[in-house]
Amino acid sequence: MQAKFFAKLISFGLLACFFYATKTCAQQKELVTVPNSEHRLMHSKIAGHDYDIYIHFPAGYDTAKRKFPVLFVVDGDNDFSPSLEYLGLLMAQYHIPEPILVAIGDGGLIGTPGNKRNRDFTPTAVKAMPGSGGAPVFLGFIEKELIPLIDAKYKAEPTERTLYGYSMGGLFGTYVLFTKPALFKNILIGSPALAYDNEKIFDIEKEYAAKHQELPAHVFIEVGELETAGQKLPNKKLVDLLQERHYKNLDLHAVIIEKVTHLTGKPATMLKALGWAYTSPHVIF
């Protein structure tokens, strides 16, 4: 199974053109696909936007009589490929169960004009970022439209959902933690942009704490040792706060990755986060 899986990775050099060569890589004339994968263009009535949904199925999925865990990844246009690669490494090393991968695209690669991560991942609107503040409706799309589709159409195990996001995606993951913590078994938060809108996310946590004594989720939070104070200090504040609250049913693992910046820490973060989520007992390497 592992050899077959790794054979799929040959095409990853072209994965930025995944399914739509003319959409993000005009110079690539032929359609590029990944085996055992499919693409869906979903229109959200809740958010009022279209989303590219990239789905990869585990080896043996077609004939399996069981259900599979599901990994939801935001920034899907960028992170579909790395997710498959790191899952493959973890399967080879630790024999983790291969999940169904659902990567949610936000209009194009990060940095391109069509990308809308600043709209979808931000819990509040700020003047300096037109269109921001869309996290509530983006979460509504995931909870009420995307997850029901995945549960109904595919062999998905509802009790084994994992959410992964990095940077602004990590901010969104933190927002999910304090608004819909039970929606996912694991919430994996990489270097979250917690300073956004004067650290408004802490007001959201305060509102949650006023009404709840438990926080039912397995949570992985990371920041890089060489990141700016603007990233590291709010991260420490959040970790300290979660520990001080003594929330019931919260399984928290906080990581500082040595000798990495915000950008160079991203690959290590995904590998460590997925390794922590899918190994039992948890493996941190």
Residue pairs with C-beta under 8 A, 6 or more apart in sequence:
1 59
1 60
1 91
2 88
2 91
2 92
4 59
5 59
5 88
5 91
5 98
6 88
6 92
8 34
8 35
8 36
8 84
9 84
9 85
9 88
11 32
11 33
11 34
12 34
12 81
12 84
12 85
14 25
14 28
14 32
15 32
15 34
15 80
15 81
16 24
16 25
16 77
16 81
16 109
17 23
17 24
17 25
17 28
17 32
18 32
18 33
18 34
18 39
18 54
18 77
18 80
18 81
19 31
19 32
19 33
19 39
19 52
19 54
20 39
20 52
21 28
21 29
21 30
21 31
21 32
23 108
24 77
24 108
24 109
24 112
34 56
34 84
36 56
36 57
36 58
36 59
36 61
37 54
37 55
37 56
37 57
38 54
38 55
38 57
39 52
39 53
39 54
39 55
40 52
40 53
40 55
41 50
41 51
41 52
41 53
42 50
42 51
42 53
42 145
42 146
42 149
43 49
43 50
43 51
44 50
44 51
44 137
44 141
44 145
45 145
46 137
46 140
46 141
46 144
46 145
47 120
47 134
47 137
47 138
47 140
47 141
48 137
49 116
49 141
51 104
51 105
51 106
51 141
51 146
52 76
52 77
52 104
52 105
52 107
53 76
53 102
53 103
53 104
53 105
53 146
54 76
54 80
54 101
54 102
54 103
54 105
55 100
55 101
55 102
55 103
55 154
56 80
56 84
56 100
56 101
56 103
57 100
57 154
58 64
58 68
58 97
58 98
58 99
58 100
59 98
61 68
61 100
61 155
64 155
66 155
67 155
67 156
67 157
67 160
68 97
68 98
68 99
68 100
68 155
68 156
68 157
68 160
69 97
69 99
69 100
69 157
69 160
69 161
69 162
69 278
70 99
70 100
70 101
70 102
70 150
70 154
70 156
70 157
70 160
70 161
70 162
71 83
71 87
71 99
71 100
71 101
71 102
71 162
71 164
71 274
72 102
72 103
72 104
72 142
72 146
72 161
72 162
72 163
72 164
72 184
73 79
73 80
73 83
73 101
73 102
73 103
73 104
73 163
73 164
73 165
74 104
74 106
74 117
74 120
74 121
74 163
74 164
74 165
74 169
74 172
74 173
75 104
75 106
75 110
75 117
75 165
75 166
75 169
76 103
76 104
76 105
76 106
77 103
77 105
77 106
77 107
77 108
77 109
77 110
77 115
78 109
78 110
79 103
79 164
79 166
79 270
80 101
80 103
82 267
82 270
83 101
83 103
83 164
83 270
83 274
84 101
86 267
86 270
86 271
86 274
87 96
87 98
87 99
87 101
87 274
87 278
89 271
90 96
90 271
90 274
90 275
90 278
90 279
91 98
94 275
94 278
94 279
94 283
96 275
96 278
96 279
97 278
99 160
99 162
99 278
100 150
100 154
100 155
100 156
102 146
102 150
104 142
104 146
106 115
106 116
106 117
106 119
106 120
107 114
107 115
107 116
108 114
108 115
109 115
110 117
116 131
116 134
117 168
117 169
118 129
118 131
118 132
118 168
119 131
119 132
119 133
119 134
119 138
120 134
120 135
120 138
120 172
121 134
121 135
121 138
121 165
121 168
121 169
121 171
121 172
121 175
122 129
122 132
122 133
122 134
122 135
122 168
122 171
122 172
122 196
122 197
123 133
123 135
123 136
123 171
123 172
123 175
123 196
123 197
123 200
123 201
123 204
124 132
124 133
124 196
124 197
124 200
125 132
125 133
126 132
126 133
126 196
126 197
135 172
135 175
136 179
138 172
139 172
139 175
139 176
139 179
139 180
142 183
143 180
143 183
147 161
147 183
150 156
151 158
159 185
160 185
161 183
161 184
161 185
161 186
162 184
162 185
162 186
162 187
162 188
162 277
162 278
163 173
163 176
163 183
163 184
163 186
163 187
163 188
164 173
164 188
164 190
164 270
164 273
164 274
165 171
165 172
165 173
165 188
165 189
165 190
165 192
166 190
166 191
166 266
166 269
166 270
167 190
167 191
167 192
167 193
167 262
167 266
168 193
168 196
169 190
170 189
170 190
170 191
170 192
170 193
171 192
171 193
171 194
171 196
171 201
173 187
173 188
173 189
173 192
174 189
174 192
174 194
174 201
174 238
175 201
175 204
176 183
176 184
176 187
177 187
177 189
177 215
177 217
177 219
178 201
178 204
178 205
178 207
178 208
179 204
179 208
181 187
181 215
181 216
181 217
182 216
182 217
184 217
185 217
185 218
186 217
186 218
186 219
186 220
186 277
187 217
187 218
187 219
187 220
188 219
188 220
188 273
188 274
188 276
188 277
189 219
189 220
189 221
189 222
190 222
190 265
190 266
190 269
190 270
190 273
191 222
191 223
191 224
191 227
191 231
191 235
191 262
191 265
191 266
191 269
192 201
192 221
192 234
192 235
192 238
193 231
194 201
194 202
194 231
194 234
194 235
194 237
194 238
195 230
195 231
195 234
199 234
199 237
201 238
202 237
202 238
202 241
205 238
205 241
208 215
209 245
212 247
213 247
213 248
214 247
214 248
214 249
214 250
215 242
215 245
215 247
215 248
215 249
215 250
216 248
216 249
216 250
217 249
217 250
217 251
218 251
218 277
219 242
219 250
219 251
219 252
219 253
220 253
220 255
220 272
220 273
220 276
220 277
221 235
221 238
221 239
221 252
221 253
221 254
221 255
222 254
222 255
222 256
222 257
222 265
222 269
222 272
222 273
223 231
223 232
223 235
223 236
223 255
223 256
223 257
223 265
224 231
224 256
224 257
224 260
224 261
224 262
224 264
224 265
224 269
225 256
225 257
225 258
225 259
225 260
226 259
226 260
226 261
226 264
226 265
227 260
227 261
227 262
227 265
228 262
231 262
239 252
239 254
242 250
242 252
243 252
253 276
253 282
253 284
255 272
255 284
257 265
257 268
257 269
257 272
260 268
272 284
272 285
275 282
275 283
275 284
275 285
276 282
276 283
276 284
